[in-house]
Amino acid sequence: MAKLYFYYSAMNAGKTTTLLQSAHNYRERGMRVAILTPRLDDRAGAGVVASRIGLRSEAVAFERDDDLERWIRDDIAAHGKLDCVLVDESQFLTRAQVWQLSEVVDALRIPVLCYGLRTDFRGELFEGSQYLLAWADEMSEIKTICHTGKKATMTVRVNEQGLAVQDGPQVEIGGNERYVSVSRAEFKKIARGEGRIDPLQPGLPLE
């Protein structure tokens, strides 16, 4: 039975890697998938989903006012059966788009897998995450680790000096140079201005 899934985490937990692995698993079995990504996240280029470890795939870039259910219906009419829809950076979905994806599940019986952040740099829910938490059939946390060794559940936006940024727009695209995943306790400490944190985190060693 098709379901709406929400896989959430703090930054740098491997959400996109997991999405691309899921897409590969479907394709390996001869199934057709659609990967959707918000156009505003153009770090790897518009219409490209890329993970920190080098995996990447072409995707369909969508805007906030796009009707995702209509796009999926049109895609099926043009290209045939669709077996799964995967959405990267799903925190940037609008309330209406989360509802449209629920219709893809309920009316078209296609599973939809959404991957995204739960909260922003202020500890507040993103719009897309809010309604995915409310309406998803299944939710699962993708875990990552704070530099203190505790589980990281929140994300800090930092400046060039490693100090927490308290003000600014909710959406400001960036990677390891701007955001660091931390535990709730460390989030409180950094937000109070007690210490700094290095925003640049080392990559995996290569052979």
DAPE-V169424 format. One record per pair of residues at least 12 apart in sequence whose ideal C-beta (glycine too) atoms are under 10 Angstrom apart, sorted by the first residue. I is the first residue (numbers start at 1). J is the second residue. Records with the same first field share a line. If there is no record, write none. Layout:
# DAPE-V169424
I: J ; J
This chain:
# DAPE-V169424
1: 105 ; 109 ; 111 ; 137
2: 83 ; 84 ; 85 ; 104 ; 105 ; 106 ; 107 ; 108 ; 109 ; 110 ; 111 ; 112 ; 137
3: 105 ; 106 ; 111 ; 112 ; 113 ; 136 ; 137 ; 138
4: 85 ; 98 ; 101 ; 102 ; 103 ; 104 ; 105 ; 106 ; 111 ; 112 ; 113 ; 114 ; 132 ; 135 ; 136 ; 137 ; 138 ; 139
5: 22 ; 86 ; 87 ; 105 ; 111 ; 112 ; 113 ; 114 ; 115 ; 132 ; 136 ; 137 ; 138 ; 139 ; 140
6: 87 ; 90 ; 91 ; 98 ; 112 ; 113 ; 114 ; 115 ; 116 ; 118 ; 128 ; 129 ; 131 ; 132 ; 133 ; 134 ; 135 ; 136 ; 137 ; 138 ; 139 ; 140 ; 141
7: 19 ; 22 ; 86 ; 90 ; 113 ; 114 ; 115 ; 116 ; 132 ; 136 ; 138 ; 139 ; 140 ; 141 ; 142
8: 90 ; 91 ; 114 ; 115 ; 116 ; 117 ; 118 ; 119 ; 126 ; 129 ; 132 ; 133 ; 136 ; 139 ; 140 ; 141 ; 142 ; 153
9: 115 ; 116 ; 117 ; 118 ; 140 ; 141 ; 142 ; 143 ; 144 ; 152 ; 153 ; 155 ; 181
10: 117 ; 118 ; 119 ; 141 ; 142 ; 143 ; 144 ; 145 ; 146 ; 151 ; 152 ; 153 ; 154 ; 155 ; 156 ; 179 ; 180 ; 181 ; 182 ; 183 ; 187
11: 117 ; 121 ; 144 ; 152 ; 154 ; 155 ; 156 ; 157 ; 174 ; 175 ; 176 ; 178 ; 179 ; 180 ; 181 ; 182 ; 201
12: 52 ; 144 ; 145 ; 152 ; 155 ; 175 ; 176 ; 179 ; 180 ; 181 ; 201
13: 115 ; 117 ; 141 ; 142 ; 143 ; 144 ; 145 ; 152 ; 181
14: 51 ; 52 ; 53 ; 115 ; 142 ; 143 ; 144
15: 51 ; 88 ; 89 ; 90 ; 114 ; 115 ; 116 ; 117 ; 142 ; 144
16: 37 ; 44 ; 49 ; 50 ; 51 ; 52 ; 53 ; 55 ; 56 ; 57 ; 88 ; 89 ; 115
17: 50 ; 51 ; 52 ; 53 ; 54 ; 55 ; 115 ; 142
18: 51 ; 86 ; 113 ; 115 ; 140 ; 142
19: 35 ; 37 ; 49 ; 51 ; 55 ; 57 ; 59 ; 86 ; 87 ; 88 ; 89 ; 90 ; 113 ; 114 ; 115 ; 116
20: 35 ; 49 ; 50 ; 51 ; 53 ; 55 ; 56 ; 57 ; 59 ; 86 ; 88 ; 115
21: 51 ; 55
22: 35 ; 84 ; 86 ; 111 ; 113 ; 115
23: 35 ; 49 ; 55 ; 57 ; 59 ; 84 ; 86 ; 113
24: 55 ; 57
25: 84
26: 83 ; 84 ; 86 ; 111 ; 113
27: 57 ; 83 ; 84
29: 83
30: 83
31: 81 ; 82 ; 83 ; 84
32: 75 ; 76 ; 79 ; 80 ; 81 ; 82 ; 83 ; 84
33: 57 ; 82 ; 83 ; 84 ; 85 ; 86 ; 110 ; 111 ; 113
34: 59 ; 60 ; 68 ; 71 ; 72 ; 75 ; 76 ; 79 ; 82 ; 83 ; 84 ; 85 ; 86 ; 87 ; 104 ; 110 ; 112
35: 47 ; 48 ; 49 ; 57 ; 58 ; 59 ; 60 ; 84 ; 85 ; 86 ; 87 ; 88 ; 113
36: 49 ; 59 ; 60 ; 61 ; 62 ; 66 ; 68 ; 71 ; 72 ; 85 ; 86 ; 87 ; 88 ; 89 ; 90 ; 93 ; 97 ; 101 ; 112 ; 114
37: 49 ; 50 ; 57 ; 58 ; 59 ; 60 ; 61 ; 62 ; 86 ; 87 ; 88 ; 89 ; 90 ; 92
38: 59 ; 61 ; 62 ; 63 ; 64 ; 66 ; 87 ; 88 ; 89 ; 90 ; 91 ; 92 ; 93 ; 97 ; 116 ; 128 ; 171 ; 173
39: 60 ; 61 ; 62 ; 63 ; 64 ; 66 ; 92
40: 61 ; 62 ; 63 ; 64 ; 89 ; 92 ; 171 ; 173
41: 61 ; 88 ; 89 ; 91 ; 92 ; 171 ; 173
42: 61 ; 173
43: 89 ; 173 ; 174 ; 175
44: 56 ; 57 ; 59
45: 58 ; 61
46: 59 ; 61
47: 59 ; 60 ; 61 ; 62
48: 61 ; 88
49: 61 ; 86 ; 87 ; 88 ; 89 ; 115
50: 88
51: 88
52: 175 ; 176 ; 201 ; 203 ; 204
53: 203 ; 204
54: 203 ; 204
57: 86 ; 88
59: 86 ; 87 ; 88
60: 72 ; 75 ; 85 ; 87
62: 87 ; 92 ; 93 ; 97
63: 94 ; 97
64: 92 ; 93 ; 94 ; 96 ; 97 ; 127 ; 128
65: 94 ; 96 ; 97
66: 94 ; 96 ; 97 ; 100
67: 96 ; 97 ; 100
68: 85 ; 87 ; 93 ; 94 ; 96 ; 97 ; 98 ; 99 ; 100 ; 101 ; 103 ; 104 ; 112
69: 96 ; 97 ; 99 ; 100 ; 101 ; 102 ; 103 ; 104 ; 107 ; 108
70: 100 ; 103
71: 85 ; 100 ; 104
72: 85 ; 100 ; 101 ; 103 ; 104 ; 108 ; 110 ; 112
73: 103 ; 104 ; 107 ; 108
76: 104 ; 108 ; 110
81: 110
82: 104 ; 108 ; 110
83: 110 ; 111
84: 110 ; 111 ; 112 ; 113
85: 101 ; 104 ; 105 ; 108 ; 110 ; 111 ; 112 ; 113 ; 114
86: 111 ; 112 ; 113 ; 114 ; 115
87: 101 ; 112 ; 113 ; 114 ; 115 ; 116 ; 128 ; 132
88: 113 ; 114 ; 115 ; 116
89: 114 ; 115 ; 116 ; 117 ; 126 ; 128 ; 173
90: 112 ; 113 ; 114 ; 115 ; 116 ; 117 ; 126 ; 128 ; 129 ; 131 ; 132 ; 136
91: 114 ; 115 ; 116 ; 117 ; 118 ; 119 ; 120 ; 125 ; 126 ; 127 ; 128 ; 129 ; 130 ; 132 ; 170 ; 171
92: 116 ; 117 ; 126 ; 127 ; 128 ; 129 ; 170 ; 171 ; 173
93: 114 ; 116 ; 126 ; 127 ; 128 ; 129 ; 130 ; 131 ; 132
94: 127 ; 128 ; 131
95: 127 ; 128 ; 130 ; 131 ; 134 ; 135
96: 127 ; 131
97: 127 ; 128 ; 131
98: 112 ; 114 ; 127 ; 128 ; 129 ; 130 ; 131 ; 132 ; 133 ; 134 ; 135 ; 136
99: 131 ; 135
100: 112
101: 113 ; 114 ; 128 ; 131 ; 132 ; 135 ; 136
102: 131 ; 132 ; 135 ; 136 ; 137
105: 135 ; 136 ; 137
106: 137
111: 137
112: 132 ; 136 ; 137
113: 138
114: 128 ; 129 ; 132 ; 136 ; 139
115: 142
116: 128 ; 129 ; 132
117: 129 ; 154 ; 155 ; 179 ; 181
118: 130 ; 132 ; 133 ; 139 ; 141 ; 153 ; 154 ; 155
119: 153 ; 154 ; 155 ; 187
120: 154 ; 155 ; 157 ; 169 ; 170 ; 171 ; 172 ; 179
121: 154 ; 155 ; 156 ; 157 ; 158 ; 164 ; 165 ; 166 ; 167 ; 168 ; 170 ; 172 ; 174 ; 178 ; 179 ; 180 ; 187 ; 191
122: 154 ; 155 ; 156 ; 157 ; 164 ; 165 ; 166 ; 167 ; 168 ; 170 ; 187 ; 191
123: 153 ; 154 ; 155 ; 156 ; 184 ; 187 ; 188 ; 191
124: 170
126: 170 ; 171
127: 170 ; 171
141: 153
144: 181 ; 182
145: 181 ; 182 ; 183
146: 180 ; 181 ; 182 ; 183 ; 184 ; 185 ; 186 ; 187 ; 197
147: 180 ; 181 ; 182 ; 183 ; 186 ; 197 ; 198 ; 201
148: 182 ; 183 ; 185 ; 186 ; 189
149: 183
150: 182 ; 183 ; 184 ; 185 ; 186
151: 181 ; 182 ; 183 ; 184
152: 180 ; 181 ; 182 ; 183 ; 184 ; 186 ; 187
153: 181 ; 182 ; 183 ; 184 ; 185 ; 186 ; 187
154: 180 ; 181 ; 182 ; 183 ; 184 ; 185 ; 186 ; 187 ; 188 ; 190 ; 191
155: 178 ; 179 ; 180 ; 181 ; 182 ; 187
156: 178 ; 179 ; 180 ; 181 ; 182 ; 186 ; 187 ; 189 ; 190 ; 191 ; 197 ; 199
157: 172 ; 174 ; 178 ; 179 ; 180 ; 199
158: 174 ; 177 ; 178 ; 179 ; 180 ; 190 ; 196 ; 197 ; 198 ; 199 ; 200
159: 178 ; 196 ; 199
160: 177 ; 178 ; 199
161: 196 ; 197 ; 199
162: 180 ; 190 ; 195 ; 196 ; 197 ; 198 ; 199 ; 200
163: 190 ; 193 ; 195 ; 196 ; 197 ; 199
164: 180 ; 182 ; 187 ; 189 ; 190 ; 191 ; 192 ; 193 ; 194 ; 195 ; 196 ; 197
165: 178 ; 179 ; 191
166: 191 ; 193
174: 199
175: 199 ; 200 ; 201
176: 198 ; 199 ; 200 ; 201 ; 202 ; 203
177: 199 ; 200 ; 201
178: 199
179: 199 ; 201
180: 197 ; 198 ; 199 ; 200 ; 201
181: 201
182: 197
